[in-house]
Amino acid sequence: MANNKIPKDLSTFGALVDIIACLRAPDGCPWDREQTHASLREYLLEESYEALAALDEGDTDKLCQELGDLLLQIVLQAQIAREAGEFEIADVLTGISQKLVYRHPHVFGDVKVGTAEEVVHNWEELKKAERDAESSMLDSVPKQMPALAYAQKIQARVAGAGFDWKDIQGVIEKVAEEVHELQEAGSAEEKSNEFGDLLFTLVNFARRQGIDSETALREANDRFYRRFAFMEKLCRDRGLKFTDLSFDDQNKLWDEAKKASA
């Protein structure tokens, strides 16, 4: 017998909304009914990272699935808000649609732009008009972002206001300065502070070169993982125990792994 709780057309946004409402109903799923805005925070973050991983891998089938999981988190949060009388999913859709129309006057209005840079400048000017006069232009950047991504975002924000080096040479000189200060640091606190300053400056260098720092580090982590796993495989194939090898022999394996992954 067909279950009348299942929407006929599962391809619609409304079907997902109805399914989530059914799961949260008194006769729905005990786990879903127990969830709150706060309890779902870790899942929202996890699904976001899994979508990023699919993008990094270039796996469009996996991306399709992960975007669905991310959308589930959004609709579930909206359903919890609806039950608490906070807002409806329609409010979410209306809000983002209004924001997109307002911030794209060159598409939906009579503003003329010629380059992507002009679009970004106009976007920042419109956001400035939305902010309270006493607030910082950095207030709207979520501090919960990964540290590298947050650094890149706030640097780009202030650069849009003109607070930036005129050319890349100034950034390179700042990197050298921060390296020197790190070498001269005495206490553990000073070393930590100077290391943070060096990372922050390196992010600035990356931004000026069109490099996304968060992506670059994720890709570097992935390369290290694949190369080290290859080293472990070489040891198994050769009957060697990795921890028994000298550092020089381990580095020889590393060179083999790098050549194999080139």
Helices and strands as residue ranges (DSSP letters): H 13-24, H 30-34, H 41-57, H 60-83, H 89-102, H 105-108, H 116-130, H 147-159, H 168-184, H 188-208, H 213-238, G 242-244, H 247-261
